[in-house]
């Protein structure tokens, strides 16, 4: 059967097909009958006949479908509701194009994985058909709705309602959407699909992967010194993204030295290469197998991130983490890796009583050391000495262009050292806090 790969206007040229019959929801409809339909009726059938793209859960698309299907007496209320929903998205083409770019379906997943050539011709043709229909659906105007109404009283009320913006689609979609498969494939390859195209960071909550809408924007260039440590994390991450062997990573050391910031910056640096991050609290370590199952068929790469990792001596959840790192039947999956930060090298808090009460002290020590040993890469972050601390302060001040405000460098470094002394030690975090304080004072015209 002919699957409407072209827009309705183009279908006029398919003269030879005009005697064919097509089945839509049990109705036999000829091409000529489709072409004679008014736009509202045709678009309703288009929505019902979408094969690949499913937007049933979207409020705007559902409101649009209800508007197209309504009886005349309900048109005013439904058009008003549709306008309220669409107003949140600026324009109809912008909204529908966003739905296309962030949909989770067989095509977008294959495009993300670079496996579109493995899809059948029937699926590719269905994608093209859907895109042609969606482009026409996105061109619907309030005038089209008005033209479908016969009741003059209802028309008069509709004229009092505001029209909505058709607008322009989001890139890479432009015009003739059914001819832009190559652009869409490239987009999904770089930006993902489904929720992984909408967001780059997630958290594990109530046994679900939940998007994080606001993330730390820090970049690798914002982090000063510790180049040796960060280069190890960067090299391991690049190997992971490229599909080569990579290690789970433990970043441990003094507080405020940039362990967590390094992980955040890694995500911001590589998300356009298919990297995503799922942060889990220590209390849900036992769910690691479940998390891996949920993302097992995803072509994207996931860092499972555990911040401030440590266990009490009587906390048995560290066994779950041991198995997840190495030793479980499920094994290590190629699309997941674990990055954890901790202030403790051995991760398990140990009391003298733990050794005194254990007959086999050696076994206890081996058990507690075995967890950290299962991280293939362990990177140490230690507090800087005075010279390194002041060097970090000076570099941060340069990034903020303090010299343009006439800031005296010697005074800045002297005050920075005082700041660290009052706060119990030197650290990159303390240096940033000091620079934030100085910048705030400068912008308010106050002495710092």
Phi, psi and omega in degrees: 000153178285129189249025175056054178289336179254168177291168184299324179297320180290332184294339179302328184283349180272066186301322185294342183269353192293339179274354182286156175247144180234151182251120176236112179052040177086357180261134175271120186227130177275164178300316181298323179294322177296317183292333181277347180297150170288165188298320182299313180295318180298317181293328176298315178295324179300315180298319182291337185259009176297132185255327186252313184272125182239115182241025185299332183275357181273129184296318181294315182294322177295319178295324178295315179298317178300321179295320181288336184263356192286161166281156186304323184292342180263356188300317184300311182295318183289324178291323177297317179295317179300318180298318180298318180291317183291331182301337179286344185244008174078304181209161184290315180295322179297318182291312183292323177295324176295321177299318179297316184289338184246014181282149178253104179212180185298326180286311183295325179291319178293322178297319179297323182274356183072031184236029180299327181295348178272351179281151180286160177299324180299319180292317179299317179295325177294322177298313180298318179299314179299317183295320178297318179294316182295325178296320179288323176300320182290349180266003181299136177239167176296330178294326177296320178295317181298320182293341181272355184262132178263329183289118183294327179294318178293321177301319181297321178290320180299327179295341178277347181276147178288146173278157179259158179282129171283315172069200181239149179284163174286147174295144012269002179292139181227272175223161185053064186303328182291348178259008186249033180298320181298319179294321179292320179299315178298318180300311183292328177298324183268332189241356177088197184214162176054221181294339181278352170268331180282326185223159178245344181237145184218163174229157180262114184218128179053043178060031176224148174277113187249129181296146173253115187279333181236120183236163177296121184278008187301141178246164180300327180290343178281344183267130186252140180062195184054032183297322181299313180296313183293324179297328176294319178292318180298313181298317179295319181294317180296323177295319178298313181297324182283356179086014179265167178303138179212159185254152164294147189236135172246118175256113182231158178150196185294153180292148175076015183264002174100020180294305180294320180298325178297316179296316178299318182293326177300316179298314181296335182278328191239008183297330180286355175255019175095010180272135175228161183228136175240112179270132178235141174287156181303329183293344182251020179304328180296344181270005184303319179296321179294319178298315181296325178296321183292333182248013186299323183266008180278137178281357182275167180255134185236127167268121172268116192250127178239115183265145175053057185278125173194157182227149169284159183297336180259014180268113184275355182292344178294337177293325177296319180292321177303315181294323180292324180289321184187127174120347179278160180296325182292334178070178180277126180273145185291344182257008178228149176211152183251126172244128180228148174243150180200152173271358185238133180292320185262359170068330183254122179291129184236135175255157177300328181295332179297323179282321183294328185268357182257125181293317181261082184297325180297320179295321179298315180296317180297321179297318184284331179277340186293333181292307181295330179293339182278351168281119184294334182230118178244124186238130186258130176243114180247153179301143180285157171281182185300316182297315181292321180299313181292330176295320177296316178302314183295321179292320178295320178296324178294320178299326181273001177060045179296333182296333179290341179260009177072027180288128178283123186295316181299317178296319181299314182291323178296313179294325179296320179292321175298317179302315181294321181296318180292336183257013170086015176150161180267137177201157175303323178297317178297323178296317179294319179298321178295315180296321177299319179298314181296315181297319178299319178294317180300314183291337178262001179070031182249157178285139179243000000 
